[in-house]
Amino acid sequence: MSFQLTLDEPVSDGLKRLMIEECHSALSYLNNATNDDEKHLAVHEVRKSFKRIRAGLRLVRDRIDYYPQENVWFRDRGRNISSIRNTSADLEVLFLYQQKLQSAIGESQFDNLYHQLVTHREIRAKTVFYKEKQLDKLRDALEEKAETIFHWSLNVKDFSDVQPGLSRTYNRGRRAIARSRRDQIPENFHYMRKRAKYLCHQLEIIKRIWPPMLTIIEDELHQLTDFIGTYLNLEHLKVSIKTLDNLSLNDDEKATIASFVKVEQHTLKNRALLKGRKLYCEKPSRFSDSLELYWYIFKKEQDKGI
């Protein structure tokens, strides 16, 4: 499902349509989750939908007085299922580096580590999915929320209504790059990834103003967030290996994995910082001015039927 305005729809109507569709998409995954694998997939897809919705809210936050409470609503419900998502991320990054890790610690120990992480995820799933019934609670709350979005007051017509939101998102991402360059800790990269995600989704929304150009930037932002996401997943895997009880790895094997992770994280951080510097090289005002010009020309093309 594309998260962008169609060529001729009003911005206000289109934004509400997009956010309602994301709610319905999340509900579809929740309603169809009849086994644990589907529940884990639902968690992942719901969190992605919530991030898109929050990016849309941020785009017009200066035009709506209900931004704080609605942003917090989607933020908190995403956080409620974040711990179970982290257990899946451990397994995903383990498979991403399967061949290298098997060479480092041996195939049998890799398999043991995989099965122990699977067991940990299953234990966590019993709490989140069945004891706490987090997905059932989320589905009920989201059904109600999807109905209310249709009645939101949203008066957005031209670029001046979205310019403050775009500039703020871009500027915060630019500052996050600088902060991560100064202090290369996971928390700073996590913040940088969030800001890049918001900008990516906001550009996706308005992509109709110049699809080829904004698609290129969007793809580059996706790659940036992938670099950081893999770095952060490796960080979580490293913590899991240190803290989980009854892992079969001995101290030498844990040290081997830690050394491997350190090297991979170093590479990923450098890639993210270099790509981030290119993506955020312009001052916020110049970035905003370019988008405003694209918007203006797009409107002219519409008026002339081009």
C-alpha positions, -999 to +999 in steps of 0.1 A: +000+000+000+014+033-011+016+060+016+012+090-007-014+115-019-029+108-053-024+134-081-056+153-076-069+148-041-070+176-016-042+174+010-065+173+040-087+146+026-057+126+014-039+128+048-069+115+066-073+088+040-037+077+044-039+075+082-072+056+082-058+032+056-028+026+079-051+018+108-071-006+086-039-022+074-027-027+110-061-041+119-060-065+090-027-080+103-041-082+138-073-098+128-055-124+106-029-133+132-041-168+142-007-183+152+025-170+167+043-164+135+014-143+122+013-125+155+050-116+152+044-103+117+014-083+129+036-067+156+061-056+129+035-043+105+015-025+132+046-007+144+054+004+108+019+017+103+021+037+135+054+053+125+038+064+092+008+078+110+030+097+134+050+111+105+018+123+089+008+140+122+042+157+124+038+170+089+008+191+099+014+195+137+013+233+135-022+231+120-038+208+145-043+213+183-048+176+189-013+167+178+002+160+213-024+135+225-027+117+192+010+114+187+013+100+223-016+076+216+002+059+187+036+062+204+026+045+236+007+016+219+038+010+197+059+008+228+037-017+244+047-043+218+083-032+213+098-058+236+084-087+216+096-071+184+132-070+198+132-107+202+124-111+165+151-086+156+176-108+173+167-137+151+166-116+119+201-102+125+214-136+134+203-150+100+216-119+082+251-129+094+246-166+095+275-177+073+300-154+090+289-164+125+289-201+116+325-197+105+334-178+137+318-201+164+309-233+144+276-245+129+265-264+160+270-235+183+252-212+159+223-236+158+222-238+196+222-200+199+194-198+173+172-223+192+179-206+225+169-172+211+137-189+196+129-202+231+134-168+246+110-153+220+084-180+227+086-173+265+082-136+259+053-142+234+034-162+260+034-131+282+027-105+256+003-124+233-016-146+258-011-134+294-012-096+288-033-100+256-016-070+242-027-076+206-063-081+216-063-048+235-046-030+207-071-043+181-100-031+201-084+003+207-074+007+171-109-001+157-122+029+177-093+051+167-098+045+130-134+057+133-123+090+151-097+100+125-125+105+099-138+133+121-105+151+128-105+187+118-077+192+093-074+223+072-043+219+050-043+234+016-009+246+004+028+243+011+028+268+038+007+244+059+032+216+057+065+236+055+070+240+092+066+203+098+090+194+070+116+219+081+114+208+117+118+171+107+147+178+084+165+201+109+162+175+137+176+149+115+205+172+106+212+178+142+210+141+150+237+134+124+260+160+140+253+145+175+260+110+163+293+121+147+304+136+180+292+108+202+288+075+185+265+057+210+235+036+202+210+061+217+222+088+193+219+065+163+184+054+174+174+090+175+189+096+141+171+067+126+137+079+139+142+113+124+152+098+090+121+076+091+098+105+097+114+125+069+112+095+045+075+090+052+067+127+049+084+129+015+065+098+005+032+116+013+040+146-009+059+126-036+034+136-062+050+170-066+081+154-083+080+116-081+114+107-097+134+132-075+117+124-042+118+086-049+156+088-051+158+107-018+133+083-002+153+053-013+185+068+001+168+075+034+155+039+035+191+027+030+203+050+058+177+036+082+186+001+072+222+007+080+213+020+114+186-006+120+211-034+115+236-017+137+210-014+165+198-050+160+234-061+164+236-041+196+205-058+210+218-092+200+250-084+219+230-074+250+209-106+247+239-128+246+253-111+277+221-112+297+201-143+288+204-172+312+215-207+302+231-199+269+253-227+257+281-203+246+313-204+265+333-172+273+356-175+243+326-179+219+309-149+235+341-129+231+343-140+194+308-129+187+314-096+205+345-089+184+326-098+152+297-075+162+321-046+170+337-048+135+303-049+118+289-021+138+319+001+130+313-004+093+276+002+096+281+034+116+305+048+091+282+040+062+253+057+080+272+088+089+286+093+054+252+088+038+235+110+064+259+138+057+250+137+021+213+135+027+213+164+052+240+186+036+217+215+029+205+240+054+168+235+064+158+267+047+173+257+014+158+222+017+124+238+023+128+263-005+135+234-030+104+215-019+083+247-021+094+252-057+086+216-066+051+221-050+046+254-069+055+239-103+034+208-096+004+231-090+011+249-123+012+216-141-021+207-126-037+240-136-025+236-171-035+199-173+001+188-180 
